[in-house]
Amino acid sequence: MVTPLLIAAVCWLFTLLLVPTPARTQETVRISYSSVNPHALLVSLAEKRGLYAKYGLSSYVIYIPGGGPVMQALLAGDLDFAQLTGAPGVAANLRGADVVYLAMSDDKMAYQLVTRPELKKVADLKGKRFGISRFSAASEFGTRALLKKVGVDPKDVAILQIGNEAERLAALKSGSIDGSVFNAPFGAMAKKFDFNILAYAVALGIPYFNTGIAGSAKALQRNEKKVLNFLRAYLESVKIFKTETDYTLKALAQFTRISDMELVKEAYEYNKSRIPDVPYPSVAAMQAVIDPLVEREPKLARVDANSFVTDRYLKKLEEEGFVQKLLGR
């Protein structure tokens, strides 16, 4: 027997079926990168392939040149994550910040010390002008480290803030500076202009927290779900970078605005072998960032590199089986 109650129930169910289901609310994630290189491509690639959305995040990826401005934005709460080297985070923490690195895509310094054609010997470098991006940025640390390695006291040269690698290359070509440090593919491009490469950090095997993902420790602790979803997207981006070669080469050429595919390929092949599948941050690499600071200020000797990195989030993804499933292990 059809009762009024049954009719009402059927009508209510039918109405529910006709009403569109609201879209799942996505949490916003704001990510910056501070240099244009294959490592920075990882955060951009994740957005390009819709990976942040796949893991429930509405993404906003922005380029902010220089570690200093990035740290300011991160600590002001304008960013959730920053892709950059260890140097700016260390500098910020020594001023009382709570920056922590939760991933690392390279644990060796990759800079090349490049000079104008007429400066062919180390002895020629004294009194010359070397360009960096900004003070306290990785380019300053790299410049000082490589000068020391070749036997030049950084105090004997002028270190000038110029800008990113493309801007430093332009300054070198114009003669505004006498030397600088470059990562691939800009180092290879410098060779095409007959510049001299006086030192390779890679050949020297200099440990360094070359690049990774940083955030505010307090902010990360408040929203573990966002952190884990970001890392899921980041890890899948690493997988794409390493396994989809043709796609990644095109994306890298577009990202760096370099049309010479020989240079793009060189940069890709070098970094493909260096970026780990699961990019755990290295305490030893972070210590290598701290050591030069301790030389200048012995009172910093008690600084603990362990407090500047955390592996808990990547470990959690391994423990829950996400990493094994993603990599087919």
Disulfide bonds with the S-S distance in Angstrom:
none
